[in-house]
């Protein structure tokens, strides 16, 4: 039984990526392997391609630069001998994401504190003076 293939439109619908972005990813070497073509020359994606794209989507959403995804894909295309390099790349990005989460957590704490402050002031009708600038010194 032959592998089920998906058209570029079907992959776009499943991944949320535009057809243009899928072509860009292919052209820029961001896929783990070449996209096969059917007898009419149309792209014929596999489930493995869709899985790889789902990784790329998460990598991008987590702030991984396209150049790093390209490097990861290039290493993957070179086979199992590059596993250590891929691990190092992922560990580095994991550290980046962990640091970003910590930074965002600090931001959320500040915002949450401000929300509580405003809720208290609004509930007591005293929100007018929360951000009043001090009078200039003369």
N, C-alpha and C positions, 0 to 999 in steps of 0.2 A: 504494500500500500504506500503510495507516494505521500510525502509530507504535504500538509495543507499549506497553501500560500495565501498571502494577503496582499491586496493592492495597496498602493500608496494612500489612497483615500481611506481604506479600512484602517490602516495603521494610524493615520492622522486622527480618525474618529476615536480609536482605542486609547491613544496616548495623549490626546489633547494638543499635540504639536501640529502646526500647519504643514501643508504639503511643501510650501517653500522652505520651512525649517528642516523638514526631513531631507530635502534635496541638499540643503546647505550642510547638514551633518554628514551626509554621504560624501559630498564634494570636499569637505574640510578634513576628512579622515577621522571622524569621531566614532565611527562604527567599528565593531570588533572584527568585521570581515566585509568582503564585498557583498553588495546586495545582488542576489541573482536576478536574472531577467527571464521572462517567459518567452515562448516562441515568437511572440509579436514584438519583443523588445521592451515590454513594460516591466517595471520593477515588480519582483515577487518576493515579498518579505516572509520570513518564517517566524514562528513563535519565539525562537532564540533571538531574532532581531528585535522583536517587541520587548522581550525581557531586558536586552541590553539597553534599549532606548529608555526603559523605565529607570534603569540605573543612572543613565545620563541626565534624565529629568531631575532625579533626586540630587545628583552631584551639583547640577546648576542651581537648584533651589537652595542648596546649602552654601552657595557662594564659590564653588569650584570654578576657576577660570576655564574657558574653552581650551586654552593651550594645555592645561593640565589633563583635561579629559582626553585630548588628542594624544598626549604622551601615554596615558593609561591604555588607550585603545591600541596604540602602536606596540606597547609592551605585550598586550594580550595577543595581538596578531603574531608575535614572535614566539609564542608558546610557553610551556611550563618552565623553561629556564629563566623566565623573567618574573617568576612569582615573588621573589624577595624584593625586587625593585617595586613591584606593584604594591606589596604590603607596605613598604616604606612610604610610598606616595599616599596611600590611604591613611596611614598612621599620622602623617603630617597634616593631612586635611582634617582628620578627626580632632587633632589638637586645635586647629583653627576654629572648627565648629564649636568645640567645647568652650573655647575662650569667648566666642561670639555669644553663645548662650549665657555665659556668666555676665557679660556686658549687658545683654538685653534684660537679664534678670534684675540687675541693678537699676536699669532704666524703669522697668516695671515697678520695682519697689518705690521709686521716687514718684511715679505717676499714681500708684495706688495710695500713697501717703497724701498726695495732693487731692485725690478724689475724696478721701475721708475728710480732709480739712474742709473742702468745699461743701460736702454733704452736711457737715456740722453747721457751717455758717449759713447755708441756704435754709436749713431746718429752723434756725433761730433768727432768720431774717437779717443776718449781719454780713452778707457776702459783698456788700458795696465796697468795703475798704480793703479787700484782700490784695489787690494789686495796685493800689494807689501809690504813686511815686512820691517820695519825700519832697518837701519844698526845697528849692535850691537855696544853698547857703549864700549869704550876702557878705 
